[in-house]
């Protein structure tokens, strides 16, 4: 495994932990606060997508 593939796996695990924390936070918000807008996903998803695509490319290139 390359360093990029290991980094990708670690970031995917970190993403799931982040989602768990956000879920607990959102669950604790009052109903009257309105909709929760997840701007963090605009940054997280493209980074994870690029890392996953490059890692898969590296894996099958060998």
Helices and strands as residue ranges (DSSP letters): H 3-27, G 31-33, H 40-61
